Structure formats: C-alpha cells, structure tokens
Amino acid sequence: MAANKLSTTAVRAGINTDEHYGAVIPAIHLSSTYALKGFNEKRQFDYSRTGNPTRATFASAVAELEQGAVGIVTSTGMSAVHLLCQLLSTEDTVVIPHDCYGGSYRLFTHLAKRGQFKLIVVDQNDPQALADALAHQPKLVLIETPSNPLLRIVDIAAVTKASQEAGALVAVDNTFLSPILQQPLLLGADIVFHSTTKFINGHSDVVGGVLVTKEQALGEELAWWANCIGITGSAFDSYLALRGLKTLPVRMKQHQQNAEAVAQFLRAHPAIDAVYYPGFVDHPNHEVAKKQQADFGSMMSFEVKGGIDAVKKLFDHLSLFTLAQSLGGVESLISHPSTMTHAGMELSAQIEAGITQSLVRISVGIEDIDDILVDLEQGLVASQQS
Ligand SMILES: *Cc1c(COP(=O)(O)O)cnc(C)c1O
C-alpha cells in the first residue's frame, strides 16, 4: 500500500460520520450504557465493555491501516498480549522470542509456571532452535521485530510460513514500527498487535493496546474473549488515540529523519562502543529489515564506554532527553533496559538476550535535530569524565 493511502486512512478515520450535527470530528461517547429501542429491540451498542462507538471508530481505523478484518482495542498493550493467551489451553505450546518485551516475557513465563500452557523461549534467528521449537507443534508463535532493546530483526514472512506449516497461529508485536513502517498481516501473520501507548497514540498520554486479526472468525473469537474477561479500552483513551493516530504518518517521517541523523552521530562518537540500529548497512539483519519495513524506525540502543558509571553520568548530564520508560512519543526518551524496561527479566535471561549494564536505549523524538544532537553530545562528553 502506498504511503499516501495510509496517511489518508489515518487522517480520515471517523471524519464526517456525525449525522446529527455534522460534527467533522467524531464525538466521544462516554456513556456506559445504551437504551434499547423497545422491548427486545437492540441497537448497535448496548453496554460499553462490549462495544462503544468511539472505541469502534479507533479499532476500525487501526484494522484498516494494518489491512486486517477485525480490530480490538484493549486497555493496555499487555492486555492485548494477555488476550492472546485466551486462545490457549493447558496442553498447548507457545513459542516466544528470547528477546521480547520484558512485560510479555514476564507474562508468558509466569502463566506457564502455573501450568496454563507450555512455553518455549527461542532465538528465532537460530534456524535449528526454531525448527526444534516448531517440532512441538505450537498453537501460537509470537514474533517481535525489531526486538526490544537490541533492534534485532526477525524475517516475518519466513518465520510465519514455517510456523503456520507446523500448525501455529502467528501473532506479531508491531509496536516499534507501527503500520506506517511495517504491515505483518501482509507478510502472512494471523494477528498483529500494538501497545498504542507508544507510536500509535504518540503523545505519551494514553496507556492502551490494539490487536488486529487477518480473519473475521478469529477476530470475533478474540472480541468475544475481550468482552468476557473485561479488558476492552475506555472511550476516553480511544478518543485520544484516534486523535494521535491522525498524525502518525507525518510523525513517523520526522522520527525517521531524526533517527538517521542520531544513529550516524552515535556511531562516530568516541564515547560509544556499539550502536544497534537496523538502518546501518552492516547491521546483521539490515537486508531483512529493508525487505519487510518501509523504513528503519526511531528506536535504537548503544553501549557506552565505561560501563554503568558512565551510563549514570550520561543520564545526569542530559537536559532534553528524559530518563523514562516507554517510547514512541513526540518527545525524546532515554532508558536503561537492564534496570527499567527489562527488570522483569531475571539477570541470567537478560545476559542470554544480550542486555548488558552499559546498554542504553533511546526513542528519538521529533524535536529539532540540532537540539537533540547537542544534548547527546554534552551527555556523552560528561559520561567519559572521571
Ligand atoms: C510497551 C510495550 C508493550 C506493553 O504495552 P503497555 O501499553 O505498556 O501495556 C508490549 N510490547 C512492546 C514492544 C512494548 O514496547
């Protein structure tokens, strides 16, 4: 799909749908309940956990951007991940990537410990390990690419094909790129999901999730479960996220342009040992990224020389970058995965996933690039002083 079509879809979502007043922007419907027309005569909506007009508008906008059949808006990104678990019974096996989002890792490992399903944690770029995992005929395979925080890339089409041949459903966490830069359903996946907290809302004022299925029936099954377990998103959050969604394509352009400049700057900087950014031609998965992504995104991570002490000095000397969890907002954020986003992962698993104490992750915002670079420069210089 051409980029301008995505922009049009994002901007036009819900516009001019008000038949009462002709409001250009759709109203927010906070009502928890809806009157029946008469005895046994239902309208489209009856109760807002089950269905809500504002949430439905946002859900179908994301479904259209991802080119899927059904969109389900959830209260958080984690509740979208949890919703997937409703597809599993105790005899089913799930395969997750060894370097997935810390919260997803925590959820799957803890539910597996309780016996809710069987779990295999695997490096999906290791063909033998992946084949061994698929030999267990999993019910569900989770893909997350680019991975957090090391920006490893998994070949969605290849892993999806192998997984589906083994009988699995494939769900892709597309939080890091958004449908503007990557559309997993078009690469064969059955389900795509997001933490809308990140790029989709983009303004760091909503915690939310969304899940889109390629097929209608699977979407209806998951929508049934979302209502049943009560994890659907609120009208207010849906309203804000729909508003954020309208500028997603232009935000992604600016994020992207800034990120490229930051990646080059970091790579040339003497205070840095390594930069992980799939846009580099010598990134081990650059070709796969180029094939399946429209661009390389604005997330990257790097190793600061001097270990944890240097990392602390860097953080202490930044003024534009905010030291905070999360990503994908208009503002630039910086974080320390080991003690922050990935603290839910035991240290041995962190080491296994390549997360060191000197690793720093940044979400490059859309501020003026000169200000971003000046800030990084002052922090990095300070990081090397004794
Ligand atoms: C943040 C995040 C989640 C979880 O989303 P929440 O909205 O925080 O619940 C899942 N996956 C990825 C890749 C994330 O960055």
The ligand as a Gaussian input file, in Angstrom:
#p B3LYP/6-31G(d) Opt

LIG

0 1
 C        5.131000      -1.147000      25.868000
 C        5.145000      -2.401000      25.117000
 C        4.213000      -3.425000      25.381000
 C        3.226000      -3.338000      26.516000
 O        2.324000      -2.289000      26.368000
 P        1.662000      -1.456000      27.584000
 O        0.807000      -0.472000      26.866000
 O        2.767000      -0.845000      28.371000
 O        0.879000      -2.421000      28.413000
 C        4.268000      -4.549000      24.588000
 N        5.182000      -4.685000      23.599000
 C        6.087000      -3.726000      23.324000
 C        7.074000      -3.935000      22.230000
 C        6.110000      -2.558000      24.070000
 O        7.023000      -1.620000      23.805000

